[in-house]
Structure formats: structure tokens, C-alpha cells
Amino acid sequence: MSLFFLIGITIKNSYQLQEKSLIDNLRNKAQTIFNLIVDVRHWNAQYNGVYVKSEDLKPNPYLNPNFIKSKNDETMVWINPAFMTRQISDIASQRDGFKLKITSNKLINKNNAPDEYEKILLDYFEKNPNKQSYWDIKDNKFKFMGALKIEKDCLKCHAKQGYKVGDIRGGISVTFDVSNEFEQLKEINKEKKLTIIFLIIAAIGGVITLIIHETMKRRDEQKISKLNESLETKVNELDDFNKTLHKKVQEEVKKQREKENLLIQQSKMAALGEMIGNIAHQWRQPISAVSAIMMNIKWTAIAEGMNKKFIDDRMKEANEQLGYMSQTIDDFRNFFKPNKEKELFDLDLEVRKTYKILKDTLQNNNINFQIFSNKEIIVFGYPSEFSQVVLNIISNAKDVLIERNTDKPKIEVHILKDEENIYCKITDNAGGIEEEIINKIFEPYFTTKESRGTGIGLYISKEIIQKHMNGLLIVKNNEVGAEFTISIPKKEEEV
């Protein structure tokens, strides 16, 4: 019976997977359309707009001049990025069940006015500049909007309006009619419910039930394949609109992924090297102690004629030292164990775990390390990645303190919070960072350690805090040294 129960649950869950696959395809399709339109706009902005010879196209009344006359008295209509996007939207929206629109909260052309739903999303993008897009499904409509950000080429027209690079100018919405696709999923779900009922009734005929299940599975896969083919056909229609631009997007995405993989690999290697160095240092003293104990056992056994109690006592000491060594390697292994999902964790506890890894190195170099935290402070994120960031910053501070032979070296960690954010401030008294390089330390491959550094630790640290935990990592010099501040929102913002 348990076998049939598991089969029934599997069939039921497959509908959810099929629905997720459909939504992923729709989201990717909308994102591809948005990227193509943005690339077209960038091309137009690069040349400060283009002129089109036409006696039929009505010039944009919001542009000045909106047309010129050629030497042959031909009308040359000026088309800027917004006007070009509007033309493309009008053409694309003629397709059945499809709508493409450019809109903004700060209108110039009233024809681009946002509806109530688009207005909410535009307000959301302005309040959350790190959010690139949003999608939703409502009334059998897949609605997607991507944020249009001001880039350098855009300032040719928009600088006079008070915009700067990174500001939200507006958005492009993409809408699909998905009623047919979800109707097919409902039909598939109905068939699965009938199959589950049949499995319960035919539990005794297990072999026959298994055959029926496999048959239904193949039939469902064929239907899903047809559904995917239908979606791919629609995507291909849009791909034909501008194959060259789509190919360029794919090539740039591939290059970016290769760079990111390289950075991740180099970061792992750097962290691994640091970890091995700490393990070697952590083990050196216990190993020496074990060696001395065993030597003592040897000579005492010879001198005292194999005194059993003495030998047992010395062996107990040796086992305690070996146990310490075993616990040390477990501490390292747990520290570097990756977190695949976000979770709530105690900021103070993670800092203390990091200190435990570096404790011997700091003490051997007479570096005073203190943590100031008045109460338990809980954050939502990746504890292992956060610990890696703290480890990078403290390790860098330790290296500078040793290199500069600082008098009474110390490192302090202050954990505090306000109404909106939680902060972790890490300071040292090594004299600070040179003004000419302080703005470069978060850049990839920038290092002051020459052959001992990769220049990637602080870059990866900033990526972790800003992209993975929606926070900020900044640095400044105080009266006695450098001060790194990690700020993390108390909770993730929702739409």
C-alpha cells in the first residue's frame, strides 16, 4: 500500500512542477523581450536618436525639433529611444493576446500614462532601486514589468530633467494571455486525480497499476512537450524580430557567467588556503605536546620498569590532546559548510565562531580581540557566507597589524541596531587605509599584498552582503585605524 501511496503523491506533485515550469518559461520569455527592447533603446541612445525618412509617420510632438528637411526636401522624422519604444509597442501589441507598453511616473507623453497596477510597480521600483523586475499572474494574464534605469547614454536627453545614472526613469510592461496554457494544465490535473483514485481502488493489482502509471506519465510528458512547443513558437516569433540583438545578449550573458565562475573559484581557493594555514597553526602546539608526552613515556618506562599507572596517566593526556585536535578540524569543517537557503541566525554567535577559527593566530601575535554586543541580535540571511565576510575583514586587519608592527594591536567588533538595520562594525588600530586606495579596495583583483593576495576577498565580501543579503558593506578611516561597517535590513522587503 505504501508503494501506491507514494506513486499517488508523486503524480499530484508533478502538477505543481509543471505549473512552475510553465511560469518559469513565461518569466524567461518576458525577460528576454524586455532585454531586447532595452538593447534597442541603448543602440538608439548611443547615436542620440535616429532620423527616418517618412511622409506618413507623424512626428513626436514632444520632441524639438521633431523633424528636419533633407536637401531634397524630404521629411526626416527624429526618433529618440522613447519614440522608438512606442512604435515597437504599437506593432507588437497587434499580436493576439500580447501587449507591450512603455510607461513612467514622470510623463512627457500622456499616451504612456501607467494604469493603476503599473503605477504601483513604478512606485515600488523607485523605493527599491536594487529590484530589476516584477511579475504576476492575474485573470489569466501574465504581467511583467522591468525597471528602466538611467545609464550614461541616457543623460544626453534626461540630464536636463535632473536625472543621474542609476535613477529609475520608468518601466516596460509585457503582458501575455495565458488562459489556453493554464486550461491545458487544469485538464492534465483532472486526469491525474482520476489516476490517483484508480490507484487506491486497484491497490491489490500493483503490477497493473504501475503499468498504468507509466502510460499516464508518458502521455503527460507528451502534453507538456506540446505545451512547451507552443511557448517556444511564441518566443521564436519575437526572436525573429531582432536575431542579431538576441545573439549579442546571449554572448554577453555567457561571458559574464564565465567571469563570475572564475571569481567564485578564486575566492574558494583563497579561503581554503587561509583555512589550511589556520589548521596547521592550530595543530602545531598539540602535536608538540603529544610528541613530548610519548617521549616521556618511553624514558620513564625504561627507567621505572614499566610502571602501569604512570603509562596510563600519560596516555590519557595524549588522548586529550588528540581529542582537541579532532575538535579543531570539526570546528573548521562546520565553519566552512555552505548554507543553501536563508535562515535566521544570531549575529553575535557567528562572529564568535569566526573568532574561534582565528583565536590562536591572534593570540600568538598578541592582538587583543574584543566583541561588544548588549543583547541577542537575530538577522535573516546566510550565516556561513556572513562568517566568511567577517573572516576576510578580520584576517586583513590582522595582517596589517602584523605588517606595521602596531603597538598594542587590537581588533574590535561592535554589534548594534536601529529601527531599520542591524550593524556589525569591525575596527582596528593599524593607522587606517591610504586615502589614494581606500576607494579601490572592493574592486576585483586589487590587492596590496602582492604575491600573498588575490585581490578578491573584499570584492566577494561586498557581493555577498549586497547581493545575497540585501545589505551594505562600507569602509572609512577613524582616529586610530580602519572601520568596516556591515549593515543588514531587519527583514526582507516585500511588494
Secondary structure by P-SEA (a helix, b strand, c coil): caaaaaaaaaaaaaaaaaaaaaaaaaaaaaaaaaaaaaaaaaaaaaacbbbbbcccccccccccccccccccbbbbbbbcaaaaaaaaaaaaaccccbbbbccccccccccccccaaaaaaaaaaaacccccbbbbbccccbbbbbbbbbccccccccccccccccccccbbbbbbbaaaaaaaaaaaaaaaaaaaaaaaaaccaaaaaaaaaaaaaaaaaaaaaaaaaaaaaaaaaaaaccaaaaaaaaaaaaaaaaaaaaaaaaaaaaaaaaaaaaaaaaaaaaaaaaaaaaaaaaaaaaaaccaaaaaaaaaaaaaaaaaaaaaaaaaaaaaaccccbbbbbbaaaaaaaaaaaaaaaaaaabbbbbbbbccbbbbbccaaaaaaaaaaaaaaaaaaaaaacccccbbbbbbcccccbbbbbbbbccccccccccccccccccccccccccccaaaaaaaaaaccccbbbbbbbcccbbbbbbbbccccccc
